[in-house]
Amino acid sequence: MPPDQAAMHANCVSLRISKRESPIFCSLFSSDRMTRTQCAEQEISMNKRIFAALSAMLMALSISACGGGSGGGSQAETGQVAVVFTDGPTDQYQRILISMSAMSLIGPGGHVDLYNGPEVTFDLLEMSDWADLAFNTKVLAGTYDKIRIELTKVELVDMVNNESEMLDKLPANGKIDLNPRGSFEVSPDFTTVIKLDMDAKKSFQVVATGNGKLQLRPIFFVDIYEGDIFLPDRLVRIFGTVDAGSIEGAGTADTSDDAFRLCDIQFISQQSGPSMASPDDCVKVYADGGPGVFDSAGIESDFSEIAENDPLTAVGFVVDSGDPLAFLGLNAVILEDGAREPGVSGGWDTTAGNVVSDQVACDADQCFDFEPAETGMTVQTRMQPGTRVFRADGIELTQADVNSGDGGSVDAVATATELLAALVVLSTDVDSGIVTGTLASIGQTGSYAVLNVTTDVGAEVRVCADDDTAIVHVLADDETVTLFDIIDFEVLEIGSVIEAFGDTDSLPVGCDIVANQVIVEAP
């Protein structure tokens, strides 16, 4: 772990949603339940830094303009920008294939390209329980206030009949402008991280013309991380090659300095098209926290087995890099040595589905039956001692929290008879404090409002919320997308989509979970 991360506190996270030419609203959340006042103060501080940076740029331009001479002046500074994609779960589609040809930043001085090249296609639903680092690039340092994505096509694969549908029309010919609240900075002093979360459930709607066609209405959550980078709310997967000469600490018993660089980064969820990253772009992977290490066959191993030039997937939390040769750092929780080969026995792959049995002992390990989504088949899934379990919001659980009825994803190597899991991420697990589903009714117990939710796996759960619960209501129509805080629960519409995170310890009577964060979307 880099020195400046050792004592890092939980950062304030701005949850933002935007639509082209729509007003933007923001609600502040904190992983340690930081108050909204503290969050606002932090944003004010960030805005001061942005203003100072802009003033410095204007001064530099003024000096350059007055300077004259034939020597050529100083070269414009650049900054690193990393792009991370993620997506919320949906039970309607098996695959959502997004094809993109360009992404750019737009500011007062014009626009700069983050990517502009051949069409790249990626599957949004590969990222429903975590985030993928897509690429990193250098652009002109400065202040920006808009992100533009240019899509060329969208293909949906239905969950039930496996039929594919290509969307006939993309809004604005596929140009989508995302407007984070306020400006953000690209600086030579740090990497700016842009996290884009596309809401699959709300982004595809049936056009009301009687033809039953689907239309893309893009809804994105946009998070911008500047300066002290720490993404606490979601695991990030990074796949690349172990850089020669970069492995540290492998030959000693002391694990406090275990680390290496992962270079030639590949976008895990990408299905086709060229790599968007440069082979020289690297991430510093910190393994000093005792991550689970697994070899290419899916068998638990140790850090000493990692070798130079190995293909490897690192899963963990993005932080600043303490290495001048790496644009980001990653505090790893899982290291998966070997190639990623989706659908091929013997390679690492991610499989979404449901846990359909309780755990049983299998040799020295724990096993459960897992049903991959819409297959109608079950496969034994083995958790070795080093297998880690997390919630989709980045909270670590234990293997004992995996129970029948849980939904989520496993990262595993498939053998002829079972899945050897390195990582299990639960997206629906009431006992562990996470619920997704639809609102069936609203009640009251003591000082709590009770949101009676039917989960994605058919269970009935009582989600309790009070004045301390951070709740955001998402409303969308054909023209605008709006986020606002809920004051009166009675305004909620039955059938709304509910995503709740909270606690299950010391529950009040009539509650299955006391939520500290709830996102509500109209049906």
Helices and strands as residue ranges (DSSP letters): G 3-5, E 12-18, E 25-30, H 36-67, E 78-87, E 93-107, E 110-123, G 124-127, E 131-140, E 142-144, E 146-158, E 164-166, G 171-174, E 175-178, E 184-186, E 191-198, H 200-203, E 204-206, E 214-216, E 220-225, E 236-242, E 259-266, E 270-272, E 282-286, E 292-294, G 303-305, E 311-319, E 328-337, E 348-355, E 360-362, E 365-372, E 379-391, G 399-401, E 407-414, E 418-428, G 430-432, E 434-445, E 448-455, E 460-465, E 470-476, E 481-485, G 489-491, E 497-503, E 513-521
